[in-house]
Amino acid sequence: MQRKYCLCVDIGATRLRVAIARSDGTILDVVEDRTPDIVLRSEEPTAIAEAILQLGERLLSGRGMSFAELEGIGIGSIGPLDLRRGVIVKSPNLPKPDQEYPLRDYLQDKTRLPVYLANDCVAAVWGEVTYGHGRDHSNVLYITMSTGIGGGAVVNDTLLLGADGNAHEIGHVIVDTSEDALTCGCGGIGHWEAYCSGMGIPKLIQRELNKKKNIENTKLPDIVKSCKDPRDITVHFFNLLREGDPFCREIFEKICIFNARGIASAIHLYNPELVIFGGSIALNNYDLIMEFRKYLGQYLMRGFRIPEFRLTKFGDNVVLVGAAALVFNTPESLRKFVA
């Protein structure tokens, strides 16, 4: 008999979020910690898994529950992943990029529960197909625009995973081959994530600032100097853009072009009926991000289906909802990776 609750986990580059969810995808209680702090506080590769256990125990004790009462644990995580071993493998978006972080086997040993691990965007698209905007669609693409850029795809009702669980790293398609193309955090050159993510936009801003001898009527140089965290620069950039800053608008037009190139590439790869956007940049600036559409036709194959575009139904909780869907509506493609 299927139990009514599961533990669901969202491992992001900025936050680790743990929640209790019902079988209908409803998120009940959520607790979180900063992922970089978790990694830096401990020398142990099991640091993230241990943090999940501690946060989970806190949630369950608050409801007078135990792990034994759960159907399982669902995890949507940043990558890259090795699903066969159930680990995060050398993530460029974590403070120790050469470290591996075991998740599945460690958590299964500690809790005696099945653990369903997938990329965070893969979890998100499965959540949308199970509970959200994608319920009536067989071909759905989910794109997150946050600290990084990632994707997850359902093609003809099948959740795509790839050989290792990394079939969806669309943030690393190449959108720029110019001589001064930016280097992505992963080490690749000209990747979409290097230009349009929370960590990438500041790199593009700095490149454009370096090209200008005289910059007037913009607060952007002062913001770049004052912000220690690149993601703060991205937030201020969008605020200035909304205020009508002309230099920000000039840069943003380039962001729209790079987004159009990246999204067109993803559409060509997966041929979706529906593209759903999530992540902090999309959630907070959806109207602006959608301006990529004015350039999309330049990069899309003639005659190719232009999909419907929507913002995720679940806001900041989309990965948690997706993690719950992995437990309660486990895709066939994932079953072989559950030990």
Phi, psi and omega in degrees: 000131180288132177282163189274344188231157171219166170261131179236145191227137175238108178261105179250172178291334181258317186229146166255120181240135180232139183214161167261134180231151173273167182293344176271007178089359179291127178271126182265273183255142181231135171231158183209164175215166178276122183301315179301322179295320179300315182294320185280338181287341188227148174270352185278135176294344179273011185303316182291316179298319179296320178296322177298316179299314182295315179293322178296317178298323178297315179296313184293318179296328178295337178254007181067034183242170176227167178300330183296341181271001183263154175285328180170187178237126176251136183229126168251120189230150168299158181243191002287158181241159165238096186293332179296323178263348179070041184230155165277132185246106169047062182285127179291346183261010175247156185300334179243080189293347178264001184272148169253145184236105178291137182234295192301303186294322180297314181290324177295320178296322184281327187251342185064029178244151172292140180241126182251109185250134174209163172305148184299321179286330175295316176300316183299315182293326178290326175295319179293321179290326182280317189236347193240220185297337185270007187300329182256020183234144179263345183227103187228136175243131174250133178235126173258136176236098185216224175308318173237188175237131181214173181211161174216144186223139168248121182240120183050048176071006180253128176283120182278134181238318184088178185298322183243357185101016186236037184281010195225021182279062185290342177296349182249020166287152185272125180242355182213125178240018180290168183296330180256030178302142184282150176269128179286161177299338179279350181104344179283161184251134173078017183287148179307315181300332181289347185245328194236005178266173179300327177272338184273323181305317177300328177294318178294318178302313181296321178298317181289325175297321181295336181279341186263131175274316179235120180240120181238162175058038175211144177264002188299316179301321179293322179294317179301319181290327188272340184267127177276324180265121180305327181295332175292324176300318180299317179298312180296324179302312180293326176297314178295323178300316179292334178280354177094018179299120186293325180291322176297321178296320178300316179292321183294328176299324176291322176299319179299320179294315179296321176297318179299319178295315180294315182291322176299319178298317180294321178296319178296325182289318192246346178050056184280154169279329188221133173244124182248132181254143173214190183092156189300321181295314179292318182297323184269345187219037187301319181298321179287316181301325182293352177293349176301336186297335180289344178252351188301320183299335180291336188245352183266137178302136179299138181084355181282143180299128170270117186283170171282143178245132179217155173273142183309143178289337192254007176056227183290346184264010188299322180289323177297316177298318178296321178297322176295321179296327177298327181280310189272343179221058189302121179292145182301325182294341182265342188301324183289346179263007177260110185293000000 
